[in-house]
Each structure stands twice: as C-alpha cells, then as structure tokens.
C-alpha cells in the first residue's frame, strides 16, 4: 500500500473504525495464510475473533476511502479474497440476512 493509502486509511479508521483497524485486519490474513497446507485450519484465530471479522473491517474501510486509496487497497483485498477462497470451501447451508453480500462468511475453513 502506498503512503497516501495508509494516510487515507488512518483518516477512515479515526472516523469509522478504530486505530490500526486496517493493519490488524491485514495481519490476521497474513498470519492465517502462513499456515501450511491447502486448507486453513479451524474457524477461529483465537476465541471470539475470526479472520472474517477482519474482512468486514476491510470492506468498511473500502466503503469510505477516496477513489485512489480504494483502488490501491482494493488490489490487495482482491489478492486476499482469491487466496481465502482458494483455501476454503463453500458452506451453502449457512447463510443469513446478517451475512448477505459478505461471501467470506459462507466459507468453511476446517477440513
């Protein structure tokens, strides 16, 4: 991410999220993707914290970023999405209004 995108993300965090929300969300995926093997293990990073929550935070940041920063972060999120989708399986039996439009909650990480 560029310095301008990081600055824009800090403004969005101050107004809509919390300090370092974007960096924390990105680091959750980085740690998850360091797991060996084809599939990601288990549903939880730690009790009560799921990496899908991090994806929600990235989605919120993307909604509020200016166009240039949105495109910059969006490229990184697209790579995260592709890897997350590659390393999970669809869970077509679990969907709700709460997850509508948020496909990352409809994936199974346990194999």
N, C-alpha and C positions, 0 to 999 in steps of 0.2 A: 504494500500500500504506500502511496506517496505521502509526503509530509502534509500536503494540503488535505488529503483524505483523512489523515489522522486528526488534524485540527478540526475539520468539519465533524468528525465522529465525536470528538470531545464536546463540541457545542451541542450535538444531539443528545449525548449522554447527560449533559447538565440539564437539558430541558425536558427530556422524555424518559430517560433510563436512570442510570447511576454511574458514578465514576468507574472507568475501565470496563464497562459492560461489554463493549465490542472485543477488547483484548481478551477478556476472560472467556467469552464465547468462542473465539478463535482458538484459544489454548485448549479448551475442552475437546474440540475436534482433533487438534494436533495430537493430544495425548491418546485419544481413542484410536486414531489411525496408526499409532506406533505399535498397537497390539499385533502380534504375529498372527498369521493365518488368514484364511479367506473371509471369515465372518467375524464381526465384532462380538465380543463376549457380553453376556448379561444385559439386563435393562438399565442398570444404574451405574453411574460413575462413582457415586457414594450415596448413602441413603438419603432420599428426598431430592437429589439433584440428578437430572437426566440431561444428556447432551442435547436432546430435543429442545429443552428449555433454552439452551444456547442458540439454537437455530431460530427460535422465536425471537430472541433478542436481536439477532442479526436482521431478521425480517423487519422488526420495528425500526431499527436504525436505517435500513434501506428506504423505508417509507418517508423518513424525514430528512434524508441527506439531499443536498443540492445535486443537480444532474451529473456533473463531472465526478464528484465523490461517489455518487450512487453507482455510476458505471465502473469506477475503479474497485470499490468493494464488491460490487455485483460479479465481477470476473472471478474474484477469489471465492465468493459464495457459490458460484456455479461449479467450480472445481471441487469444493467441499460437498456439494449436493451429489455430484457424479460419483465421488468416492463413497459417500454414505449409502447411496442407492446400490452401488456395486457390492458393498459389504453387508447388506441386509436383505431381507426377504419381505415380500408384501404380506400384510396381515389384513386380508379383505374382510375378515369377520369383526374387526374392531374399528368403528368409526362413530363419530358423534357430531352434533352441531358444533361443539367446542373445537373439534379438530377440522372443521370444514375449511378447505383451502390450504391446509397445512399438511401436506402429504408425508412429511417426515415423522409424524406421529403414527402413521399407518404402516410402519415398518417393524419387523421382528429382528432383534439383534442376537437373540440366543439361538444357537444351533446345536 
